[in-house]
Amino acid sequence: MLIEQPPTILRLLYPRAEWRKSHTDKTLYLTFDDGPIPGMTPWVLDVLDSFGIKATFFLVGDNIRKHPDEFAMIKERGHRTGNHTYNHLKGFGTKTSDYIANVEKANALIGSDLFRPPHGHMTWGQYRALRGTYRIIMWDLVTRDYSRWLDGEEVFAKVRKYVRNGSIITFHDSLKSQANTRYALPRSIEWLLQQGYRFALL
């Protein structure tokens, strides 16, 4: 529960970050972290196209450098992009100046006002330095599709258990998550639409 849907006390660590949108509107915000990756990112884009849904992709700068065609596909298909640092950098243990430089190096490629910290954390100094320039996007529901301790059905079950109005939902378009994501993503979207939810961009 602490991972899938962070409690209020954790959300207060970054009070101006966005964790959840309107509590009264049945709108969801689908996001993907860690791409772009050949094989996975195009597959995710095809799934989204099949449902007519747009999402936000939080991208790793070095992956864009290595896979520019997949990055171009995301933008060409009308999705939103966000910054996930250049090297998927952990905030804790990294000097603030080095962290900010890594974010800006990524943004030279991405050009977005959205930022999500890898691993879901950063120091207060990093947060304070970034919040004036970026909308910091966290999550209301992380599917844990990356976990080797879960299978696809369990990931799908977490979506059904924790989703609610205004949820910002996090999947991953990464090699680490691919088995679980390939199982859970289309089933989750289909189920959520059946529940009357709609999807929007951040």
VENBEL-V166143 format. One record per run of one state. SS is the DSSP state (alpha for helix, beta for strand, coil for the rest). FROM is the first residue (numbers start at 1). TO is the last residue. If there is no record, write none. Layout:
ss->SS from->FROM to->TO
ss->SS from->FROM to->TO
This chain:
ss->coil from->1 to->7
ss->alpha from->8 to->14
ss->coil from->15 to->17
ss->beta from->18 to->18
ss->coil from->19 to->19
ss->beta from->20 to->20
ss->coil from->21 to->26
ss->beta from->27 to->33
ss->coil from->34 to->39
ss->alpha from->40 to->51
ss->coil from->52 to->55
ss->beta from->56 to->59
ss->coil from->60 to->60
ss->alpha from->61 to->66
ss->coil from->67 to->67
ss->alpha from->68 to->76
ss->coil from->77 to->79
ss->beta from->80 to->83
ss->coil from->84 to->95
ss->alpha from->96 to->110
ss->coil from->111 to->113
ss->beta from->114 to->115
ss->coil from->116 to->117
ss->alpha from->118 to->120
ss->coil from->121 to->123
ss->alpha from->124 to->130
ss->coil from->131 to->134
ss->beta from->135 to->137
ss->coil from->138 to->140
ss->beta from->141 to->142
ss->coil from->143 to->151
ss->alpha from->152 to->162
ss->coil from->163 to->166
ss->beta from->167 to->172
ss->coil from->173 to->177
ss->alpha from->178 to->194
ss->coil from->195 to->197
ss->beta from->198 to->199
ss->coil from->200 to->202
